[in-house]
Structure formats: C-alpha cells, structure tokens
C-alpha cells in the first residue's frame, strides 16, 4: 500500500487526510461530503466571493444594498425575549470612527462567547435602517460573518494575513457546525495549490482547449480559488471567468462524452429489425380513432424508422398533456405485434395503468389483439393466470405497473418496452423491463467504460460497431424501448437525464381541442366558484375539485414545493400537522388550515352542492374502489369528482371541462399544469380555477402567474426548473440525475450545448490524434463513469 507523508509536493490522488491542515478528524468530516482526495478538495469551490481589496467603511454603505465590509467589534450581548433569544453585535470602523452598525441574530445563543472587543470581523448581508434603536443607525439581520483575528482554529503553518483582506476573498460553505470554517478552507487549499506541480495531468484534448481558449487545469483551479485582482467580481459571482468556465465545461464535456459513447455503444448492440410493410400499415390505419395530427405523423415516422433498423431503438417521446402520445405508442405496439412480438407498457400507478388498459381495449380489441393488465392489487390466482399468458406468448400487449419487473414475470418474445412517465421510475427499473425477454437476457451489460488502449484503433472497434453487421435474429436481439413523458422536460435536463436517447416531441394538440381559460381567485369568492360549478354541470358538463390532502391533520411534505415523491409511501406523502387553528365558522376551516378532500366532500355533498352527484377519489381507496369511482365518472354518472392529486396523470374524461384547485398556492408548478391537463380534452370551452387561501409567498405568486399566463407546458417546465432547481424538478431527486460538483444546469445551459457538440465531434472526427482520444476516454473511465451514473449494469 502506498505510504503518504506531509510532503512538499502533492498529487491530485493524494488522500485528503495527508493534505497539510486536514488530518484524520477533518478528513472524516470531508468524507461525508464525498471529498476523499486532494482533487475532490479542489472541486469544493467557493459559493461566493467578497471584494476586500478596498474594505468599505460603515459610513459608506446605504440601506437596501447587499454589503461586504470589515468592522471592529465594539461590544456584544445576548437578550432573552418572550419569543426567542436574540444576539446583538455592535461593530465600528477599524481604527476608530463614530459610525457603528448593529448585527442581530435570532436564536443566537450559540454566538454568546464568539466575539471579543477589538476583533476584526468580515460581514456580509443586507443593510437596513435600524427602526428600533435610539440612534437610527444601520443594521444587518442574520449577516454572514467571519472572524479575521486569531481564533486558534488553524493547524497550518502561518500564511500571510493578506489571504483575508486586501484582495478578492473566496468564501466557502463551512462544514460540521464550523468544525471546518471558510478560513480553514482558504488556508488549506492555498497551501495545497502551492505544493502541487504546475503541469497537472490534463486529459482535455488540446484542440478543444485551443478552440475554446480554455486555461490549463492548474490555472483553472488556482484562479477559481484565488482570483487575480483584475478579474470582474460580477463575472466571479456569475461563474463566468475563464477559470470557472474551464472547470464547468470540463464537467459537462465528460458527462456528454459518456452519454454519446453510451448512445453509440447501444446502437452497436444487436436489435430487432421490424418489418413495416403494407399489411402493418393497414393494421395501423384500422385502429386510428381519428385523423392524426402532423406532429403525430412525424413522431410515428421517427419511431417506425428506428424500429426498422437492426439496432435497438432507445427513444424519448415527449408531449404536453392531451397531445396524443398514447395513440402513437399503440401504433408502435402494432408494428411489433404484427411482427410476432410482445409489447410491454409500464405505468407508475394503477390508475394510469388501468387507464391505458381501458384505452387499449377500446382501440385494439375489436381488431383481435390480446391485451392483459398486471398490477400489484390483483388476486394471487389472477396474477398467476396473467403471468402464464405472458410466458406462453398468448398476451400480445401487457400493461402494468412495477409488477411487470417482478422476477416471476417472463415474456415469451418481448419486442418493444414502453415506459410511461419515465421520470417516476429509476433508470434501473427501465433496464429490468428491457431484460425481461429471453432474447435479451443473455446479452452483456452495456457499459460506457471502454478500453483506452484501443483508442488508437478505429472508433468502430472501440465501441464494438461494424458497418456490415447483418440484422440480428430474434434469439440475439434486445427489445426496442420507447420512453414517454407528459411532463415537458427542458432541453438542459433532457440532455443530461436522457442524453443517450433520441428525442421525439409532439408539439401540437389534436383537432377540436379548445384552449383552457385559467383564472386565479381568493377563497373568499368560494360561493361564486361553486355556483359556477353548478352552472357548468347544468349545461351538461362535469367538474373536478382538487384538494392538497386527504384528511384534516395532514400537511404536504413541503408547503412551498409540495410535489411529493412518486412511489413514496402515503405516510411520507402526508405528515401530521403540528397544530390546527380554530375554525372561524361552523363546518369551515380557518384560512391558514388546509382543506381536506374527505371533509370537503361531505361539505359539498350535504351543504354546498347538494343537488349534484358528487364522488370522492383519493390514494387510500383500494384499486377496486378507485376503478368504480372512475368508471362512474367516465360514464357520466358523477357530476363532480372531489379528489387529491391522484388524478394528476392519465385520467381522460372529455366531458369534464372544469377544474377547481383549492389551496393552489401549495402545489408545484408542473403539478398544477399536469392537473389542468385533465380538462380541455373535449370540444367544450374549459376552465381552470386556482383558489388561494391566506398569505401567498413570492415564489407561489410566480407559479400562479405562470399558470394564468400560459398553457404551454414547455414554457411552464422551463420556469419550474428555474424556480425549484434540477434536483427537485420532478418532486424527487431523479434517479440518474447527475450530482454536479461545478456545473449548474440552469446557469450553464449554453456551455452544456457546447459540451454536447464537442463530445459528438470528438468521437466522429477521424483526424483526432489517437493519443488525445485515448487520454480523454481513460479520464472518462477513471473519473466520471460511476460518479454520473454512466454505467448500465445488466
């Protein structure tokens, strides 16, 4: 085993424990953040920068501005108030001066002994006019701070004090309750950079570095952590200095290189060459319930062309709610079935699976196709019967939930796997479905990792491709895969989550659909809203009324971003509320309390809309009860369906033209859009009413304004991505979404596009020197492959 010591010269692979100033205790803390080597430590970048080149004096700052200044501690005190302890720090300009500034921290007991008179502190926060002190001086509430005087926390050799003042200073997020402070990070990283060789290994191909004018790897690290005085502070904060761009581009480049290799490797696998002759075309025409749109025709052609090729199709089909993705998927299924193969369609919920099953039976059964449904709620005997039909090949189209990927389920000849609402499944679940056919079960796993020593050979050898490969037989082939989603995915997310898939988009609604009118009202106008519900029903239409929770005493997992993790348990979806406010009027909730579906169902049925036929649907009903409620609603036997978000996906009732969403401020933007997509499916004018209650946060205001302004799902998705960030875009941390160290998908969209282009060109350029390609592939294999989920395990 290699032995390390505190040596003058370090390597990027040096365990972080042996970096000067770290040691075993701090190494354990860093390990919790995934930092195990010096290279990992160098990727722990400042989250902001402070301009301490010319420290501002207190007298120079003005109320309302974000200010970074250095002050001298004049005094501090901890006050006990009825609500909470309040810590106050008073600072003045260093070297004397009459101007002072007050800093206040709520629940600030932990600061009681941190400050001593005469200490220098760096402060950052929004300056406000002190409204309560006698002097009417300036104050900062909850400022970020750093003590610049000696604190006894360093175990690094003394470094010049100029690291703290007289320069642009990097500020790092502290760890483990200040066990490793920003000041410690500055000193440790500075010393490590000084001890590193300037000629760090750099796998980025020189041609790309020169074309994009990227600095060397060492200069990128140094100038990101220690910016030169000439750099723009605005560029630093926006992560747009040459050094930062180099590190961001590098991360995105290797991600896209891995995805491009994965795509090419997949295309080199043996697949099924489906026939698309006149017989198949006539079969498709026979099932069409209406004339397809231009967008549907275009997308079907893209899918059909893929299915005719000898390599496995891997395609993502995007379409806004109501755009007609299901009929396109069924047309693709006909191609496979007519060629003698089975088709599997996997949906995330039983309601959606049942909806697909009923739609497929209505469209396909009259043509003689055999369709079965497999869900977890079936009786054991029913499950065994369905599994037997699947294994013997009697079932041509198999629709189901996660039950399809259980070990006991075996297909006789799976030719096409369709995954609906892909973002609700993990990547591995998609792969399990693909491997369900005996014809694919013996295939080797598809790996991004490649043998770098072979890079000197033609790329076809590198990824296993041959130009004269014959169409694969059924016994060798992997099934085609069609991934569908009604959640519009911004291009930046599509390039990272599904970068290995080809993309098809249905950007046109079927004929006869009318735009949905969306209005926002306060629940003070509830009587008007419910009278409008009655009016629409009297005109022959139906309505949804949606509530955020099932029963009183439960609150969404998050009141600000309440989209719940799909597939999570009910208890995790709805948690007990800490306290309830007393109702203002009998039988009604207080403004700050969430209305619940069960109670409001009774209110609507007994008191508010007693003349209408009302039913209740929520996630705690068993599958048989849910099916019965939906059957009655679809048959027109129910006027108003009171529901939770269980109807968010897949419910299709053309006669329902009105949706009322109570506590709309509590729902996520994409979720509101999905809910609204349940209406507007018929010829009648449709209406969505967003009812709000109590105080609405600025973030909720943006969501509601977007819903009123547009019905364009891609525009809404783009705003939702900006509001919530990639990690929470789907209401859960998406399986397969990279955990970037440097890049930000919202901020770095343009760099992502450049990275994708450069990765594609690198693999397709015959003039790239083999050693350059070899180094890039080896770096991908050793640094990025597993970190960013670029490996498919068979």
C-alpha positions in Angstrom: 0.0 0.0 0.0 1.3 3.4 -0.9 2.5 5.4 2.1 1.9 9.2 2.3 3.5 11.8 4.4 3.2 15.6 4.6 5.5 16.2 1.7 6.2 19.4 -0.1 4.9 18.1 -3.5 1.4 16.7 -3.6 -0.6 14.8 -6.3 -4.3 15.0 -7.2 -4.7 11.5 -6.0 -3.2 12.2 -2.5 -5.8 11.1 0.2 -7.1 14.3 1.7 -6.1 13.2 5.2 -2.5 13.8 4.2 -3.0 17.3 2.9 -1.4 19.8 5.2 -4.0 21.2 7.7 -6.6 18.3 7.3 -5.6 15.3 9.4 -7.8 12.3 10.3 -10.6 14.2 12.2 -11.2 16.7 9.4 -10.8 14.0 6.8 -13.8 12.2 8.3 -15.9 15.3 8.0 -14.9 15.9 4.4 -15.7 12.2 3.6 -19.3 12.9 4.4 -19.3 15.3 1.5 -17.7 12.9 -0.9 -14.2 14.5 -0.5 -11.6 11.8 -0.2 -8.7 13.1 -2.4 -6.9 16.4 -3.0 -8.6 16.5 -6.4 -12.0 16.3 -4.6 -11.0 19.1 -2.3 -10.0 21.4 -5.2 -13.5 20.9 -6.6 -15.0 22.2 -3.4 -15.4 25.7 -4.8 -16.3 29.0 -3.1 -20.0 29.7 -3.1 -19.4 33.4 -3.4 -16.6 36.0 -3.3 -16.1 39.2 -1.3 -14.3 42.2 -2.5 -12.0 43.1 0.4 -9.4 44.9 -1.8 -10.7 48.2 -0.6 -12.8 47.4 2.5 -15.8 49.7 2.7 -16.4 51.8 5.8 -19.7 51.7 7.6 -20.4 55.3 6.7 -20.2 54.4 3.0 -22.9 51.8 2.9 -26.6 52.6 2.3 -29.9 51.0 3.4 -31.2 48.4 1.0 -27.9 47.2 -0.5 -26.1 44.0 -0.1 -22.8 45.0 1.5 -19.5 43.3 2.3 -17.5 45.2 4.9 -14.9 44.8 7.7 -15.6 46.1 11.1 -14.1 46.1 14.6 -16.0 44.5 17.4 -17.2 47.2 19.9 -19.5 45.0 22.0 -22.0 42.2 22.1 -24.9 41.0 24.2 -27.5 38.2 24.4 -31.0 39.3 25.1 -33.8 37.0 26.2 -37.2 37.9 24.6 -40.5 36.2 25.1 -40.2 34.6 21.6 -36.5 33.7 21.4 -33.0 34.6 22.4 -31.6 37.5 20.4 -27.9 38.1 19.9 -26.6 41.6 19.2 -23.2 42.6 17.9 -22.1 46.2 17.5 -19.2 47.0 15.2 -17.4 50.1 14.1 -14.9 51.1 11.5 -11.4 49.8 12.3 -9.0 52.4 13.8 -11.8 54.4 15.4 -14.6 56.4 14.0 -18.1 57.3 15.2 -20.2 55.3 12.8 -21.4 51.9 14.1 -23.5 49.1 12.8 -25.7 46.7 14.7 -25.9 43.0 13.7 -28.8 40.8 15.0 -29.1 37.0 15.0 -32.3 35.2 16.1 -31.8 32.2 18.3 -28.2 33.4 18.6 -27.3 31.7 21.9 -24.5 29.8 20.1 -22.7 33.2 19.4 -22.6 34.2 23.1 -18.8 33.8 23.5 -17.6 34.0 19.9 -16.7 37.7 19.7 -14.3 39.8 21.7 -13.8 43.6 21.7 -11.1 44.7 19.2 -11.5 41.7 16.9 -11.8 42.3 13.2 -14.8 40.7 11.5 -15.9 40.4 7.9 -19.7 40.9 7.5 -22.0 40.3 4.6 -25.7 40.9 4.4 -28.5 43.4 3.5 -28.1 46.7 5.2 -31.3 48.2 6.7 -32.2 51.3 8.7 -32.4 50.4 12.4 -36.1 51.1 13.1 -36.0 50.4 16.8 -32.7 51.7 18.2 -32.5 55.3 19.5 -29.6 56.3 17.1 -31.5 55.2 14.0 -28.2 53.7 12.8 -27.7 50.9 10.3 -28.2 47.2 11.0 -27.9 43.8 9.3 -30.2 41.0 10.2 -28.7 37.5 10.3 -25.4 38.5 8.5 -22.9 36.0 7.3 -19.7 36.6 9.3 -16.1 35.6 9.6 -13.7 36.4 12.5 -10.5 37.7 11.0 -8.4 37.8 14.1 -6.7 34.7 15.7 -9.2 32.0 16.7 -6.9 29.1 17.4 -8.6 27.0 14.7 -5.7 26.7 12.3 -3.2 23.9 12.4 -1.5 25.1 9.2 1.8 27.0 9.1 1.1 30.7 9.3 0.3 32.2 6.0 0.2 35.9 5.1 -2.8 37.8 6.6 -3.3 39.1 3.1 -5.4 36.0 2.5 -8.2 37.7 4.4 -8.0 41.3 3.4 -6.6 43.5 0.5 -7.9 41.1 -2.2 -10.9 39.3 -3.6 -11.5 36.6 -1.0 -13.2 33.2 -1.7 -15.9 32.3 0.8 -16.6 28.6 1.3 -19.5 26.8 3.0 -18.4 25.8 6.5 -18.8 22.1 7.5 -20.0 20.3 10.6 -21.1 23.3 12.7 -17.9 25.3 11.8 -15.5 22.4 12.6 -14.0 23.4 9.2 -14.6 27.1 8.6 -14.2 29.1 5.4 -11.0 30.5 6.8 -9.6 27.0 7.2 -10.6 26.1 3.7 -8.8 29.2 2.4 -5.5 28.3 4.1 -5.6 24.6 3.3 -6.5 25.0 -0.3 -3.9 27.8 -0.8 -1.2 25.7 0.7 -2.2 22.6 -1.4 -2.2 24.6 -4.6 1.3 25.9 -3.8 2.5 22.4 -3.3 1.0 21.0 -6.5 3.1 20.8 -9.7 2.0 23.3 -12.3 1.9 20.7 -15.1 -1.1 18.8 -13.7 -2.3 15.9 -15.9 -4.9 17.3 -18.3 -7.0 14.9 -20.4 -8.9 17.6 -22.2 -7.9 17.3 -25.9 -5.6 20.2 -26.9 -7.6 21.1 -30.0 -10.7 21.7 -27.8 -8.7 23.8 -25.3 -7.3 25.9 -28.0 -10.6 26.3 -29.9 -12.5 27.4 -26.7 -9.5 29.3 -25.3 -9.6 27.3 -22.0 -6.8 27.8 -19.5 -4.7 24.9 -18.2 -6.2 22.8 -15.4 -3.8 24.1 -12.8 -4.6 27.7 -13.7 -8.3 27.0 -13.6 -8.0 25.6 -10.1 -5.8 28.5 -8.9 -7.7 31.4 -10.4 -11.1 29.9 -9.3 -10.0 29.7 -5.7 -7.7 32.7 -5.7 -8.9 35.2 -8.4 -6.5 37.8 -9.6 -7.2 41.4 -8.8 -8.0 42.2 -12.4 -11.0 39.9 -12.5 -14.5 41.2 -12.5 -16.4 40.5 -9.3 -19.6 40.3 -11.3 -18.1 37.6 -13.5 -16.9 35.7 -10.5 -20.3 35.7 -8.9 -21.9 34.6 -12.2 -19.3 31.8 -12.6 -18.1 33.3 -15.9 -14.4 33.9 -15.5 -12.2 31.8 -17.8 -11.1 29.7 -14.9 -14.6 28.8 -13.8 -15.8 28.2 -17.4 -12.9 25.7 -17.8 -14.0 23.7 -14.8 -17.7 23.8 -15.7 -17.1 22.9 -19.3 -14.8 20.0 -18.3 -17.6 18.5 -16.1 -20.2 18.9 -18.8 -17.9 17.7 -21.5 -17.1 14.4 -19.9 -20.8 13.8 -19.0 -21.8 14.4 -22.6 -18.8 12.3 -23.9 -20.0 9.4 -21.7 -23.6 9.8 -22.9 -22.5 9.9 -26.5 -20.4 6.8 -26.1 -23.4 5.1 -24.4 -25.6 6.0 -27.3 -23.1 4.7 -29.9 -22.5 1.5 -27.9 -26.2 0.9 -27.6 -26.6 1.3 -31.4 -23.9 -1.3 -31.9 -25.9 -3.9 -29.9 -27.9 -6.4 -32.0 -31.6 -5.4 -32.1 -34.8 -6.5 -33.8 -35.4 -5.5 -37.4 -39.1 -5.0 -37.6 -41.0 -5.2 -40.9 -43.2 -2.2 -41.9 -45.0 -3.4 -45.0 -48.4 -2.6 -46.4 -50.0 -5.2 -44.1 -48.7 -3.5 -41.0 -49.6 0.0 -42.3 -53.2 -1.2 -42.9 -53.3 -2.6 -39.4 -52.3 0.8 -38.0 -54.9 2.6 -40.1 -57.7 0.3 -38.8 -57.1 1.2 -35.1 -56.9 5.0 -35.6 -59.9 6.6 -33.9 -59.3 10.0 -35.6 -57.1 11.6 -38.2 -53.6 12.0 -36.7 -52.0 15.5 -36.4 -49.0 16.4 -38.4 -46.9 16.2 -35.2 -48.2 12.6 -34.5 -47.3 11.5 -38.1 -43.8 13.0 -37.8 -43.2 11.2 -34.5 -44.6 7.9 -35.6 -42.3 8.0 -38.7 -39.3 8.6 -36.4 -40.3 5.7 -34.2 -41.0 3.4 -37.2 -37.7 4.3 -38.8 -36.0 3.3 -35.6 -37.8 0.0 -35.4 -36.8 -0.9 -38.9 -33.2 -0.6 -38.1 -31.2 -3.6 -36.8 -30.1 -1.8 -33.6 -32.3 -1.4 -30.6 -34.5 1.8 -30.5 -33.9 4.0 -27.5 -36.3 6.9 -27.9 -37.9 9.5 -25.6 -41.4 10.7 -26.6 -42.3 14.0 -25.1 -45.7 15.6 -25.5 -47.7 18.0 -23.4 -50.8 16.8 -21.6 -53.5 15.8 -24.1 -51.2 15.8 -27.1 -51.9 12.2 -28.1 -48.8 10.2 -27.1 -50.8 7.1 -26.1 -52.2 6.6 -29.6 -48.7 6.9 -31.1 -47.4 4.4 -28.6 -50.2 2.0 -29.6 -49.3 2.4 -33.2 -45.7 1.4 -32.4 -47.1 -1.6 -30.5 -49.0 -2.7 -33.6 -45.7 -2.8 -35.6 -44.2 -5.1 -33.0 -47.3 -7.3 -32.6 -47.8 -7.7 -36.3 -44.2 -9.0 -36.5 -45.0 -11.6 -33.9 -43.5 -9.9 -30.8 -45.0 -9.0 -27.5 -45.2 -5.4 -26.1 -45.0 -4.3 -22.5 -46.3 -0.9 -21.3 -45.3 0.0 -17.8 -47.0 2.9 -15.9 -46.2 4.3 -12.4 -49.6 4.0 -10.9 -52.5 1.5 -11.0 -54.9 4.3 -12.1 -52.7 5.2 -15.1 -52.1 1.5 -15.9 -55.8 0.8 -15.8 -56.5 3.9 -17.9 -54.0 2.7 -20.5 -55.6 -0.8 -20.4 -59.1 0.5 -20.9 -57.9 2.8 -23.8 -56.0 -0.1 -25.4 -59.0 -2.4 -25.2 -61.3 0.2 -26.7 -58.9 0.8 -29.6 -57.3 -2.6 -30.2 -59.6 -5.4 -29.1 -62.0 -5.0 -32.0 -59.0 -5.7 -34.2 -58.4 -9.0 -32.4 -55.3 -8.1 -30.3 -55.0 -9.8 -26.9 -54.4 -7.4 -24.1 -53.8 -8.1 -20.3 -53.4 -6.0 -17.2 -50.9 -6.9 -14.5 -50.9 -4.8 -11.2 -50.0 -5.4 -7.6 -53.6 -5.4 -6.4 -54.7 -8.4 -8.5 -55.6 -11.6 -6.5 -52.8 -14.2 -6.5 -54.7 -16.5 -8.7 -55.3 -13.7 -11.2 -51.7 -12.8 -11.2 -50.6 -16.4 -11.9 -53.1 -16.6 -14.7 -51.9 -13.4 -16.3 -48.2 -14.4 -15.9 -48.9 -17.7 -17.6 -50.4 -16.0 -20.6 -47.4 -13.7 -20.8 -44.9 -16.5 -20.5 -46.7 -18.6 -23.2 -46.9 -15.6 -25.6 -50.7 -15.6 -25.5 -50.8 -11.9 -24.3 -49.7 -9.6 -27.1 -49.9 -6.3 -25.2 -49.1 -6.4 -21.5 -49.9 -3.3 -19.5 -49.0 -3.0 -15.9 -47.2 -1.2 -13.0 -43.9 -2.2 -11.3 -45.4 -5.7 -11.1 -44.1 -6.2 -14.7 -40.5 -6.2 -13.5 -41.0 -8.8 -10.7 -38.9 -11.9 -11.0 -41.8 -14.2 -11.7 -42.8 -12.3 -14.8 -41.3 -13.7 -18.0 -42.1 -12.8 -21.6 -42.0 -15.3 -24.4 -40.8 -12.8 -27.0 -40.6 -9.2 -25.9 -40.0 -6.9 -28.8 -41.0 -3.4 -27.5 -40.9 -2.0 -24.0 -42.9 1.2 -23.5 -42.3 3.2 -20.2 -44.8 5.9 -19.4 -44.0 8.8 -17.2 -40.3 7.8 -17.2 -39.3 10.3 -14.5 -41.3 8.3 -12.0 -39.1 5.3 -12.5 -35.4 4.8 -11.8 -33.0 4.1 -14.6 -32.5 0.5 -13.3 -36.3 -0.2 -13.5 -36.3 0.7 -17.2 -33.4 -1.7 -17.7 -35.1 -4.5 -15.8 -38.1 -4.3 -18.1 -35.8 -4.3 -21.2 -34.1 -7.5 -19.9 -37.4 -9.4 -19.5 -37.3 -11.1 -22.8 -35.3 -14.4 -23.1 -33.9 -13.0 -26.4 -32.2 -10.2 -24.3 -31.4 -12.0 -21.1 -28.1 -13.3 -22.2 -26.8 -10.0 -23.6 -23.8 -8.5 -22.0 -24.4 -5.4 -19.9 -24.0 -2.1 -21.8 -21.0 -0.2 -20.3 -19.8 3.3 -21.1 -16.3 2.2 -19.9 -14.1 1.5 -22.9 -10.6 0.2 -23.3 -8.4 3.3 -23.6 -5.6 1.3 -25.2 -7.8 0.5 -28.1 -8.4 4.2 -28.8 -5.6 4.2 -31.3 -7.7 1.8 -33.4 -10.8 2.9 -35.4 -13.6 4.1 -33.2 -15.9 1.3 -34.6 -13.6 -1.2 -32.8 -13.7 0.9 -29.7 -17.4 0.7 -29.3 -17.9 -2.7 -30.9 -19.7 -1.5 -34.1 -19.4 -2.9 -37.6 -20.7 -1.3 -40.7 -21.6 -4.6 -42.4 -23.4 -6.1 -39.5 -26.4 -8.2 -40.6 -29.8 -7.7 -39.0 -30.0 -9.6 -35.7 -32.2 -12.7 -35.3 -34.8 -12.8 -32.5 -32.6 -15.1 -30.4 -29.8 -12.4 -30.2 -31.8 -9.2 -30.1 -32.6 -6.6 -27.4 -36.1 -5.2 -27.4 -36.8 -1.6 -28.6 -37.6 0.9 -25.9 -39.9 3.8 -26.1 -39.9 6.2 -23.1 -42.9 8.5 -22.8 -43.5 11.5 -20.5 -46.3 14.1 -20.3 -44.1 16.3 -18.1 -42.4 18.6 -20.6 -38.6 18.5 -19.9 -36.5 21.5 -20.6 -33.7 20.8 -23.0 -31.0 21.1 -20.4 -32.5 18.3 -18.4 -33.2 16.2 -21.4 -29.5 16.4 -22.5 -28.4 15.1 -19.1 -31.1 12.7 -18.0 -31.9 11.3 -21.4 -28.8 12.2 -23.3 -28.4 8.6 -24.5 -31.9 8.6 -26.0 -33.2 10.0 -29.3 -35.8 12.7 -28.8 -39.3 13.0 -30.4 -41.7 15.8 -29.5 -45.4 16.1 -30.1 -45.8 19.8 -30.1 -49.4 20.0 -31.5 -52.7 19.3 -29.9 -55.3 17.1 -31.7 -58.0 19.0 -33.6 -61.1 20.1 -31.7 -59.3 21.0 -28.5 -60.2 24.4 -27.2 -57.8 26.5 -25.1 -58.2 26.3 -21.3 -59.2 29.5 -19.6 -57.3 29.8 -16.3 -58.3 32.2 -13.5 -57.0 32.8 -10.0 -59.4 33.8 -7.2 -59.2 34.1 -3.4 -61.3 31.5 -1.5 -63.3 34.5 -0.2 -65.1 34.1 -3.5 -65.8 30.4 -3.0 -69.5 30.8 -3.2 -69.1 32.3 -6.7 -66.8 29.5 -7.8 -69.2 26.8 -6.6 -72.1 28.5 -8.3 -70.0 28.4 -11.5 -69.5 24.6 -10.9 -73.3 24.2 -10.6 -73.8 26.2 -13.9 -71.4 24.1 -15.9 -73.0 20.9 -14.6 -76.5 22.2 -15.5 -75.1 22.8 -19.1 -74.2 19.1 -19.3 -70.5 19.1 -18.3 -68.6 17.6 -15.4 -66.0 19.0 -13.0 -63.0 18.2 -10.8 -62.4 19.8 -7.4 -58.9 19.1 -6.1 -57.6 19.3 -2.6 -54.0 19.0 -1.3 -54.6 16.5 1.4 -56.9 13.6 2.1 -57.9 14.3 5.8 -57.6 17.0 8.3 -54.4 16.9 10.4 -52.2 16.2 7.4 -49.9 18.6 5.5 -48.0 18.1 2.3 -44.3 17.1 2.6 -43.4 20.7 1.8 -45.7 23.7 1.9 -43.5 25.6 -0.6 -42.7 22.8 -3.0 -45.4 20.3 -2.2 -44.9 17.9 -5.2 -44.5 14.5 -3.4 -42.0 11.8 -4.4 -43.8 9.4 -6.7 -43.8 5.9 -5.4 -43.3 7.1 -1.8 -45.5 5.8 1.0 -48.7 7.5 1.9 -47.3 8.4 5.3 -44.3 10.1 3.7 -46.6 11.9 1.3 -48.8 13.4 4.0 -47.4 14.0 7.5 -49.4 15.0 10.7 -49.7 18.7 11.1 -48.3 20.2 14.3 -51.3 22.2 15.2 -54.6 23.3 13.7 -56.2 26.7 14.0 -59.7 27.0 15.3 -62.4 27.3 12.6 -63.9 30.7 12.0 -67.3 29.5 11.2 -69.1 26.2 11.9 -68.1 23.4 9.4 -65.5 25.5 7.7 -61.7 25.6 8.0 -59.7 28.6 9.2 -57.9 30.5 6.3 -54.5 29.1 7.4 -55.6 25.5 7.6 -55.5 23.1 4.6 -58.9 22.0 3.4 -59.1 18.2 3.2 -60.8 16.2 0.5 -62.7 13.9 2.8 -64.3 16.7 4.9 -64.9 18.9 1.9 -66.6 16.0 0.1 -69.1 15.9 2.9 -69.5 19.7 2.9 -70.1 19.8 -0.9 -72.4 16.9 -0.9 -74.5 17.9 2.1 -74.4 21.7 2.2 -72.8 23.5 -0.8 -73.8 21.4 -3.8 -76.5 19.0 -2.5 -78.3 19.0 -5.9 -75.3 17.5 -7.7 -74.0 13.9 -7.9 -70.6 14.0 -6.1 -68.0 11.3 -5.7 -64.6 11.1 -3.8 -61.3 9.7 -5.1 -58.0 9.6 -3.2 -54.9 7.4 -2.8 -56.2 5.4 0.2 -59.0 3.8 -1.7 -58.2 0.3 -2.9 -57.9 -0.4 -6.6 -61.4 -1.7 -7.0 -62.9 1.4 -5.3 -60.8 3.7 -7.4 -61.8 1.9 -10.6 -65.5 2.0 -9.6 -65.4 5.8 -9.0 -63.6 6.5 -12.2 -65.9 4.2 -14.2 -68.9 6.1 -12.9 -67.3 9.5 -13.6 -66.4 8.5 -17.1 -69.9 7.1 -17.7 -71.4 10.5 -16.7 -73.0 9.1 -13.5 -71.0 11.6 -11.4 -71.2 15.4 -11.9 -68.3 16.5 -9.6 -65.3 14.4 -8.7 -63.6 15.5 -5.4 -60.1 14.3 -5.5 -56.5 14.7 -4.4 -53.6 14.7 -6.9 -54.2 11.0 -7.6 -55.8 12.3 -10.8 -52.7 14.1 -11.8 -51.7 11.6 -14.5 -53.7 9.6 -17.1 -57.3 10.4 -16.3 -59.2 11.1 -19.5 -62.8 12.3 -19.4 -63.6 14.5 -22.4 -66.9 15.8 -20.9 -65.1 17.2 -17.8 -64.5 20.9 -18.7 -63.9 22.5 -15.3 -61.3 22.1 -12.6 -61.2 23.9 -9.3 -57.9 23.6 -7.4 -58.2 24.7 -3.7 -55.0 25.9 -2.0 -53.4 26.2 -5.4 -50.5 28.1 -3.8 -49.5 24.9 -2.1 -48.9 22.9 -5.4 -45.8 22.8 -7.6 -45.9 24.4 -11.0 -45.5 21.3 -13.0 -48.1 19.6 -10.8 -50.6 22.3 -11.4 -50.0 22.0 -15.1 -50.5 18.2 -15.0 -53.7 18.6 -13.1 -55.0 21.2 -15.5 -54.3 18.7 -18.3 -57.2 16.6 -17.1 -59.6 19.1 -18.7 -59.7 20.6 -22.2 -60.0 17.2 -23.8 -63.3 17.8 -25.4 -64.9 20.3 -27.8 -66.4 22.4 -25.0 -64.7 25.5 -23.6 -62.7 24.5 -20.5 -62.0 26.4 -17.3 -59.3 26.0 -14.5 -59.9 28.0 -11.3 -57.0 28.4 -8.9 -58.3 29.2 -5.5 -55.8 30.6 -2.9 -56.0 30.9 0.8 -54.1 33.2 3.3 -50.7 34.6 2.5 -49.1 33.7 -0.8 -45.3 33.6 -0.9 -43.4 35.4 -3.8 -42.4 32.0 -5.2 -46.1 30.9 -5.2 -47.1 34.1 -6.9 -44.7 33.3 -9.7 -46.2 29.8 -10.1 -49.8 31.1 -10.2 -49.0 33.9 -12.6 -47.4 31.4 -15.0 -50.4 29.2 -14.9 -52.7 32.1 -15.7 -50.4 33.5 -18.4 -49.7 30.3 -20.5 -50.8 26.8 -21.1 -47.5 25.9 -22.9 -46.1 23.0 -21.0 -42.5 23.6 -22.1 -42.6 27.2 -21.1 -44.0 26.2 -17.7 -41.4 23.5 -17.3 -38.6 25.9 -18.0 -39.8 28.3 -15.3 -40.4 25.4 -12.9 -36.8 24.3 -13.4 -35.6 27.8 -12.6 -37.8 28.1 -9.5 -37.0 24.8 -8.0 -33.7 23.7 -9.5 -32.9 20.4 -11.3 -32.8 18.2 -8.1 -36.4 18.9 -7.2 -37.9 19.5 -10.7 -39.8 16.2 -10.6 -40.7 16.5 -6.9 -38.0 14.0 -6.1 -34.3 13.6 -6.7 -34.5 11.9 -10.0 -32.6 8.6 -10.3 -29.9 9.2 -12.8 -29.7 13.0 -12.4 -26.0 13.9 -12.1 -24.9 15.4 -8.8 -22.8 18.1 -10.3 -19.8 19.5 -8.4 -19.3 22.6 -10.5 -21.9 22.9 -13.2 -25.4 24.3 -12.8 -27.9 23.2 -15.4 -29.9 26.4 -15.2 -26.9 28.8 -15.3 -24.8 26.8 -17.7 -27.2 25.9 -20.5 -25.1 27.3 -23.3 -22.0 25.5 -22.0 -24.0 22.3 -22.0 -24.8 22.7 -25.6 -21.2 23.4 -26.5 -20.1 20.4 -24.5 -22.5 18.1 -26.3 -21.3 19.4 -29.7 -17.6 19.0 -28.8 -18.2 15.4 -27.4 -20.0 14.4 -30.5 -17.4 15.9 -32.8 -14.5 14.3 -30.8 -15.9 10.8 -31.4 -16.7 11.5 -35.0 -13.5 13.2 -36.1 -11.1 10.8 -37.8 -8.3 13.4 -37.6 -8.2 13.5 -33.8 -4.8 12.2 -32.7 -5.3 8.7 -31.2 -3.3 9.6 -28.0 -5.6 12.6 -27.4 -8.7 10.4 -27.8 -7.2 7.7 -25.6 -6.4 10.1 -22.7 -10.0 11.6 -22.8 -11.5 8.1 -22.8 -9.3 6.9 -20.0 -10.1 10.0 -17.9 -13.8 9.4 -18.5 -13.4 5.8 -17.4 -11.5 6.6 -14.2 -13.1 9.8 -13.1 -16.6 10.2 -14.4 -18.1 6.9 -15.2 -19.7 5.8 -11.9 -20.0 9.3 -10.4 -22.5 10.3 -13.0 -24.4 7.1 -13.5 -23.0 6.4 -16.9 -22.9 2.6 -16.4 -25.8 0.2 -17.1 -25.5 -2.9 -15.0 -27.0 -5.9 -16.6 
